[in-house]
Amino acid sequence: MSKNKKNLIRIAVVAVLFAVALSCYIVFEDDAPWWAWLIVFVPIYLAIGYDVLWRACKNIARGKVFDENFLMVIATVGAFCVLEFAEAVAVMLFYQVGELFQSYAVGKSRKSIAALMDICPETARVLDDDGEHVVPPEAVELGSIVVVKPGERVPIDGEAIEGSGYLDCSALTGESAPVSVRAGDAVLSGAISSTGVIKIKTTKKYEDSTVAKILDLVENASSRKAKSENFITRFAAVYTPAVVIAALLLAVIPPLCIGMRDGAVWSEWITRALTFLVVSCPCALVISVPMSFFGGIGAASKLGILVKGGNYLELLNKVDTFVFDKTGTVTKGSFEVIGVTGERGQTLSIAACAEACSTHPIARSVVAAAREFGDIPIAASAEEIAGHGVIAELDGARIACGNDKLMRRENVEYEEYAGAGGTVVYVARNGMFIGAIEIADAVKDDSSAAIAELNAGCRTVILSGDREETAKRVAAAVGASEYRAELLPDQKVTELERIMAVDSAENGKDKAHGKKRKGAVAFVGDGINDAPAISRADVGIAMGGIGSDAAIEAADIVLMTDKLSLLPKARRIAKKTVSIVIENIVLALIVKLAVLVLAALGFANMWLAVFADVGVAVLAILNSMRALRFNKIKDKSSVKLSADKNPR
């Protein structure tokens, strides 16, 4: 039986006993001496509060005196001292109800990331000369052959070398659609094989694999507190002893001023002081604020967004400028044919017969596009001319395929192609111009929609190492506010710092305008050359699906696919989480302040104190649990984003 169920049964049994005792107390209060009622209520009190008493004693022994356990013990024991038996038990009973709500909420939050914690395979099926061996994933050496059967998890990152099938990567990426895998494809650890037996050659050690890194991120996220959490911790450390001293003064000073010999006066002010203590317990703040961030982190993980700590979620809410690397982040990082002049099929087929001998990415993109029009003719011979292109022979004809320099070298009168900034390949046969092909790094399907949503309230900037025309084309295609081109990796950091324009020595004032910056700057990248900029930004964000290990390690937030559409979702989660935190802080402080004043003036009894303490805590906890519904968040964009079937 779980701990929560045991506590629920204990609370239910004690509640019944307390109801019976309270009924008898109300009816027969004057018919029995006070010590008889003490005998009735003390066992009920101990049954519901023994663990609080034990924790308070342990904490006092360790030097941690001023916590909620101490406040509850002082308040309830004090209530017994002034013969408020029913109130003492009620306070402890409702406190335990609040603790049960807290425990349930924490458990629900943990379940939201439990899927991630379950992605770690316990065994790996290694294939060698002696057959298959089942070993722990940590024992698998680099370059080993691992066999994954249907229903099993991939234990270590690698490359499929034999077999084919579909992988369920939902626990890693948040993408529900199965991913097709065949020989030559990269495979992520933690994915589940849905169909087929796949043999994988490991490309990483277990400790460097995707599943190990994800678990490390999740397990260590709680160690990085947000400013709100740190504030609450510091606030509670000062607040708790302050209210204990205030309660002591409230119990002593007024009776001394009114009259020392009047026992009724002492009893009244001690009761007020005890009520004051019950109200003052800061558990609503201490519990609900970190729970809100924990819920936000857990909900984000369900969408394939890994946040390394509540502080980064809080910072993401403050971001007013998003800076993007271009290649692999905004674009696919692979070349595609985006424009053709002349007769499309003929131009591509002739160009492909020449480019088929080349391994250059541009050549491969031409060949891939030509395959749509049938088989590619095979050239009798081909010669690659560095910096120009390729000269090939096809059916006795001389084929020239390359840049404008090759056309001039072959004395071909060609029509200059005015494209959108991509690489242009000109095609000629026997000195006659056939057409031109424009190749460019294609924009991801969801980049425009993602940046359009971010543009509503934020500045978006693209930093690129490509030439001006290419960067301009991509920025225009996705709707980015600004772009910078022809930047080396170190220049990206310099440009990022200029965008941030923060001088810590001047209290965070904008260098250019002398104004204090309120927002933060996020950098989104994927390559190893982006790691310095990711580290330098206020919030570093890495594309985990295709990103390099260096970028993921340097990042504060990791998007587990190469989909940029996750970024607006992450920002909405951050905004909602912070708003819940603020709501809880305001609710707790306003209610507690009001009831503290009423308690000091004698207008609040123990029952109202119970509401101000446990009731507010329960309300704050229930409000915090709203964070767990973020995984059902709907896209604001009306654009339907196509699913990416490639896990890498």
N, C-alpha and C positions, 0 to 999 in steps of 0.2 A: 504494500500500500504506500502511495506517495506521501510525502510530508504534508502537502497541501490538504490531502484528504483526511489525514489524521487530525490536523488542526481544525478542519471544518467540523469533524465529528466532535472534537473536544468543545468547540465553541457552541455547537448545537446542544450538547448535553448540559453544559454550564448555563446556557441561556434558559433552558427549561427549569433547572434547579433555582436559578436566580429569580425567574418569574414567580415560582411557587413561594420562595422566601420573601420576595417583595410584597406579594399579596398578603401573606401572613403578617408582615411588618406593618402594612397600612391598616389592617383590621385590628391587630392586637398590640399595637405599639405601646399603649399605656398600661397593658395588663402584665407586662413582663419587665424585669430590670434590664438595664442597658447591657450588663455582662452576658445575659442570655442571648441577646441579639448578636453580640460579638462572637459567641460560640457558633451561631448559625451562619454568619456571613464570612468568617475567616476561612473555613475550609473551601468555600466557593471561590473566595478571592485567591487562595493558594493554587486551586485547580486551574484557574485561568491565567494566573500571573507568575507562576513559579519560574518560568524561563526568563521573564523580564527581570525578576529579582536576582536570578543567578548571573545574568549578563551584567547587571549594574554592579554587583559585587566583584566580578572578574575585572571589569573596566576600572573600578576604583583601585583594585590591587595593582593594576598596570599603570596607574597614574592618569587614566582617562576618565575624569570625574564627570565633567559637564557634557552629557549627551542625553538623548531622549529617554533612555532607560532610567537614568538618574532622576530626571524630572518626573517620570511616571511614578517611580517608587516614592519619592519625597511627597508628591501630591496625594497619592492614595493612602500611604501610611499616615500622613498628616490628617486626612479626612477621617480615618479611624480614630485618631487622637481627639478630634472634636466631635466624635460620636455620629459622624455622617457615614454610617455603614453602607447603606444602599448606594450612595453616590460613589463611594470608593470602589465598590465592585463594578458599578456601571462604567466608570471611567476605564478600568482595566479591560473589561469585556469589549467595549467599543474600540479600544486601542488595538486589541487582538483582531477585531474585525478589519480594521484598517491595515494591519500587518498582513492579513490573509489576502486582501485586495492587492497589496503591493507585491506579495509573493506570486500571485496569479499573473499579474501584469508583467513581472520580470520573466516568468516562465514563458508567457506568450511571446515576449520580445525575443527570448532565446530561440524559440521554435522558428522564428522568422529567418534565422540564419542557420538553423539546424541542417538544412539541406546542404549548405556549404561545408559544414563540419562532417557530413556523411560522405563527401566525395572522395575521401582518402581511401584507396583500396588497401585491404589488409595483406594481400598476397600478389605476387607476380608469377606468371607462368613462363619460365625461361626455357628456350629451346637451344640445345647444343648437340654435340656429336653423340651423346649418350641418351638423347631423347628429351622429354619435357620434365622440368623440375619446378616445383612450387616453392618459392622463397619469398622472404619479406622484400618489399620494394627497395628498402634501403640497401639491400645486398646486391642489387643488380648493377653490373658494371657498365660503363659507357661503351656503346657499340654492340651490346648484346641483342639477341633476337628474342622478342617477347611475343607470345601468342595470346590473342584476346578472342574469346569465344562469345557467342550471343548471350547477352545478359550480364557480361562481366565489364568491369571498369578498366580503362586504359591506365596502367600503373605509373608510367613515366612518359614524358614527351619524346616523340620520335618521328620517324618517317615510315609510312606504309611501304613494304617491299613485296608483299604478296597478298592476294585476296582482295575482296571489295565488300562494301556494305554501307550501312547508315549508322551514324553515331548520334546519340542523344547528348547534346552539349548544353541543355537547359540549365543545369546546376552551375555551369561555368559562365555562360554568356547571357542567360535569361531568354535566349531564343528557343522557342518551342519547336520550330521546324527541324526535322532531322537533317543532318549534314551528310552528303554523299562522300565516301572516301574510297579511293582506289590506289594502286601502286604509284608511288611518287608523291603522294599528298602528305603534308605535315599533319600530325595528330597530337592533340593536347591530352595530357593526363587528366583523369577525372571524368572523361566522357564515357558513356556506356554504349557498348556495341549492341545495336538493335537486331541486325541481321548479318549473317556471314561470319566466317573465321578470318581474322586479319593478323598477318605477321608484321611486326613493327621492329625496326632497328632503332634502338634508343640513341638519341642525340644529346641527351643531358643526363646528369646524375640526378637521383631522386631529390636531393636537397635543393637543386636548381630548377626543378620542374615546376610547371604551372600550378599543380595541385598543392605542392609544398609551400609555394609562395603565397597562394591564396589563404591557406590556413594560418600562415604566419601573420598576414595582414589582419585577418579577422580576430585572432587571439590577442593581438597587441593593440587593437583599436581603442580599447577601453583605457589604455595607459596614457592616452593623449587627450587631456581634458580641454573642453572649450572654455573660453573666458567666463561664460555664464556659470559653468560648473565650478571653476576656481573661485569665482566671486562668492558663490553660495557656501563653499567650504570655508573660506576665510570669514564670511559673514557669521556662520554658525559658531565658529571658534570664539568669536568676540561676543556674539549675541547671547549664547547660552549662559556664561557666567554673569553677564550683565543683568539678565532677567532674574537669576537666582538672588543676586545682591538686591535688586529692586524689590523682589518678593519679601526678602528678609526685612528690609527697611519698612515695607508696607505693613508687616506684621508687628513691628516694634515701635516705630516712631509715633503713629497716631495714638495708640493706647498710652504711651508715655506723656503725650501732650494732653489727652483727655482726662486720664485718671488711672493710676496704677492699680488701685484696689478694686476696681470694678471688673470682676471676672467675665461678665457678659461682654464687655468692651473688648477684652483680650480675645475671647472666643470668636467674636464677630470679625475682627481684623485678621486673625490667623486664618479663618475660613476664606476671607477675601484673598489673602496671600496665596493660599493653596490653590484657589480657583485661578488666580493670576498665573501660577506655575503651569497648571494644566493647559491653559490657553497658549502659553508662550512656546510650547514645544515646536521646534522648527521642522518637524519631520516632513510636512507637506512640501517644503522647499527642497530639503536635502534629498528626498526620494524622487520627486517628480521631474526635476530638471535633468539629472543624468539619465533618467528613464526615457525622457523625450528624445534625447540625442541617440540613445541606444536603439530606440524604436525606429528613428529615421535611418540609422546605419543599417539596421536589419532589413527594413523595407527596400532600401537602395540595393542591397546585395541580391534581393530577389529579382531585380531588374538587370543584374549583371553589372552593377556599379559598386565598386569596392572603395569605401571611404576609410582611411587609415586612422581616423580619430574624430571625436566630436568637434574639436577645434577647427578642423578643416571644413566640416559641414557648416559651422558658424561663419567662417571666412567666405565660403562660397556664396552665402547669402549677401555678403557685402560687395561682391565683385561687380564692378561697373564697366570693366574693360576685359574682353576676351581676345587674347592674341593666339593666332594659329600658325603652326608650321603648315606648309602647303602640301608637299608630296607625302602621300600615305596617310594624311590626316584629313585634309579637305578633298584631296583627289585620291584615286585608287592606287596610285603608285605604280601603275602599269600603262604602257602605251596602247592607244587604240586609234584606228583610222576615223577621223572626224569630218573629212571632206575629200571629194574626188572631182576632178574636172575631166572632160572627155567622156567617152562611153565607159561607165563605171566598171563593168565586168571585164572589158578588154584591158583597160588601164591597170587594174589590179592583177589580172592574170599574167600579163607581160612582166609587170614589176616583180611579181612573186617568183617567177622562174629565175630571175636574176638574184633576188634576195634570199632564195632558199639555201644558198651556200653559206650565208652569213649567220652568225650567232648573236648579232647585235639586237637589242630589244626592239628597235625600230623595224629592223628587217622581219623579226618574228611577228610583229603586229600586222605588217603588210601581208605576209603569208597567211595568217589567221583570217584576215578579211577576205582574201582571195578564195579561200576554201568554200565560202558560201556560194560561189559560182561554179563549183565543180572541181575536177582534178586539176592540179597545177602542172602545166607542161614542164618537162625536164630539159634543162639547158645542156647542150653538148659540152660546153666549157664555161667557166666563169672566173673572173679575176677581180679581186677587191682592191681598189685604189684608195689608199689611206687619205682621209680628208676630202674625198670626192664622192665615192660611191662604188658601183659595181658595173663591169662590162661583161656581158655574157653573149653566147652564140646560141640561137634558137632557130632550127630549120634553115640554117644558112644565113639568117639575118643577124645583124649586130645590134644588141640591146644595150642601151645606156640607161642606167637607173641610179640617180644620185642628186646632189645639190646643184645649184646654179653654176658652181665652178666646173662641174663635169659637163654641163651643157655647153659652156663656152669652150671647154677643151675639145669637145666633139664637134664644134661649129654648128650647133643646133639652134635654130631660131625658135625660141620658146616664149610662151606667154607667162610673164611673171605672176605668180599666185599671190593675191592679197588676202591672206587668211586671217585667223583670229589670234595669231601668236604662236601656233604650233610649229613643228618641224616639217618642212616641205620637201618632198621627194619628186623630182621631175623624171618623166619616162619618155624615151625616144627609141625609134626603131629605124635602122639604116639612115640615120640623120634626120628623120622626120619626127616632129614632136607629136606625142600621143596624148599626154595629159599630165596632171599633177595630183599628188596625194598629200594631204595634210595629216600628220600624226601628232597626237598630243596626249598628255596624261589626263585621262578622263576624270571628270568630277564625280564624286560618289553620289548615288541616287538620293540620299537623304541630306546632303550638305546644305543645299539651298533652303530647305524647310527649317533645318536646325538653326542656321544663321539668321534666317528671317525672324524666328521667334526670339532669338537673343537680341536682335537689333531693336526690339521693343523695350527700350530702357537701358540698353548697354551699347558700348562702342565695340566694334569688331574689326580686328586688324590681322592681315595675313602677312607673314614674313617668309620670304622665299629666296633660295639661292639661284633660282632661274633668272633668265633675262627679263627685262622690263615688259616686253610684249606678252610673254607667257603669264607672268604674275598679274598683269592687268586683265588678261582674258579670264583667268580663274576668279579673280576678285569680282569682276562684273557678272560672271556666271552665277556665283553664289550670293551676290548682294552684300559683300563685305563693305564696311564703311571706308576702310583704308587698306593700302598694301605697301609693302617695301620689297624691293627686288634686288637681286645680285648681292646677297649677303652671305658671307662666310659664317661658319658656326660661331666664332667669337664675336663677329659683328651682330649676330642675332641677339646675343646677350647684351651688347652695348645698346642696340636699338630697343630692346625690352626695358632696360634701365632708363632710357630716355622717356619711354612711354610711361613708366611708373613714376619717374620724376620725383623721387622721395629722397630727402636727405635726413637721416635719422638724427643728425646732430642739430637739426633745426626744428625738432618736434614735429616731424612729418609734414613740413610745408612744401608746397609745390615750388620747385626751383624757378619755373618760368613766371609764375603769377604771385608767388608769396602767399598762396592760400592753403589752408590745411586740407589735406585730402581726406575724404570720408570713405571713399570706396577702395576696393582692392583690385589687383590685376591678376588674371589667371592666364597661364600659358598651356596650350594643348599641343602635344607632339607625340611622335612615335619612334623616331630613330635614335641611334646612339649619339648622333650629333645634336640632338635636342635636349639631352640630359642636363647640360649646364644651364640652359634657359628654364627648364622645368624646375630645377633646384632653386634658381634665382627668383622666380615669380612668387607672389604672395600665396597663390594656390597653383601647384603643378599638377597637370592632368595628363595621363599617358593613355594611349590606345593599347589596351592589353591584348587584343586579338592578334595584331600584327606588330606590336611594339617590341623594341629591343629590351633585353633584360635591364640594361643601364637606365633606360627611360622609365621603366616600371618601378625600378628600385628608387629612383630619384623622386617619383611622383607622390603627391599627397592623396590623389584620387585616381583610380584606375578604371577605365571603361573596358569591360571584358570582351567586347567585340570591337571591330573597326567602324562601328556605326556612330556617327556624330550625333544622331538623334537622341542618344542617351544623355547628352550634355544638358539640353533644356530640361529633361526630366530630373536630372540631378539637382539642377538649380531650383526647380519647383519644390522638390523634397526638402532642400535646405531652407527655403523661405517658409514652408509650412511648419517645419520643425522649430525654427526660431520663433515663429509667431505663437506656437503652443507653449514654448518656454516662457515667453513674455506674459501670456495669459495666466499661466500658473503662478508666476511671481507676483503679478498684480493682484490676483484673487487672494492668495495667501496673506500678503501684507495688509491689504485693505481690511479683510475680515478679522485678522488677528489684532490689528491695531484698534479697531472699533471695539472688539470684545475685551481687550486688555484694559481699555479705558473704563468700560462698563464694570469689569471685575474690580478695578481699583476703587470705583465709586460705590460698589456694593449692589449694583443692579444686575449682575450676572451670577447665576448659581452654577453648581457643578454640571448640571445638564447642558446648559448653554456652553460651558467650557469644553464639554465633550464634543459638541458640534464644531466649535471653533478649532479644536485640535484634530480629532479623528475625521470629522465630517469634511473639513476642508482638504485634508490629506487624501481622502477617498475621491473627492471631486477632482482634485488635481491629477491623481493617478488615472482616473477614468479619462480625463482629458488627454493625458499623455499617451494613452493607448490608441488614440486616433492616428498616431504616427504609423501604426502598423498597417493601416489601410492604404498607405501610399503606393503599394504595389499595384493597386487598381487604378492608378492615376490615368487620366485620359489625355491624349495628345491634343494640344490646342490647335495645332496645324490641321487644316482640312486635307492636306496632301497625304495620300496613302503611300507609305514608304515600302518599297519592295524588300523582301527578306534576302539577306546575304547568305548564300548557301556555303560559302567557304569559311571554315573556322579560323583560318589564318589571314 
